[in-house]
């Protein structure tokens, strides 16, 4: 979780998919000469990402979640919050699509490059989403000083 201080209250936390988990996936993708276990572990990583995104969505989109708090405190960021929630749907679809495709090509030495490319793209997209979400929270609670 990333913490941001609000002008008049306690820090606001942005629940995120663990950066360490994304780092582990990238390390896994870089392993030389993937074998059968590599495929099994890649599927497990994608399953955990799907679960983590579902938990993240429940934390931020649910009643009393971060998005509700941000919208109450800073309604001006509503369009950005809506984009984040749409992106959640797209990310969930991409994770599940990658998971299904990896299952289809699992064990095919010619499929390694495709699996790596699809998973790397997914990890990069998740990192961009996290950065965008942090930016929205920052925008919601930033204090303009000196007429900026």
C-alpha positions, 0 to 999 in steps of 0.5 A: 500500500502507498500512503498519502497524507490528506490536508486535514486528516490521516494518510490515505492508503492506495491498496496495490498489487504487491510490487514485489509480486510483479518483480518476481514475475519479471524474474520468472520470465527471465529464466533461461530455458523454461521447462515444465515447471516454468509453465506451471509456475507462470500459470500460478503467478497469473492466478495470483494476479487475478486474485490480487486484482479482485481483492484490490477492486473490493478494497477500492471500489466497494462501499467505504472503499478508497474511491468512495472516500476520494470522490467524497473529498475531491469530486473533481477527480471523478472522471479519473476514478471512473477511468481507473475502474474501467481499467480494472475491468480491462486488466481483469480481462487481460489477466484471464486472457493471458492465463487461458493462452498460457494454458493453451500453449503450455509446454510448447517451446515455440510458445515461450516467447508469446507467453513472455511477451503477453505476461510482460505487457500485462505486468507493465500495464499493472505498473502503469495502472498503479502509477495512475491510481497514485496520481489520482489520489495525489491530485485529490489531496494535494494542497496548492501553494503559491497559486500553482 
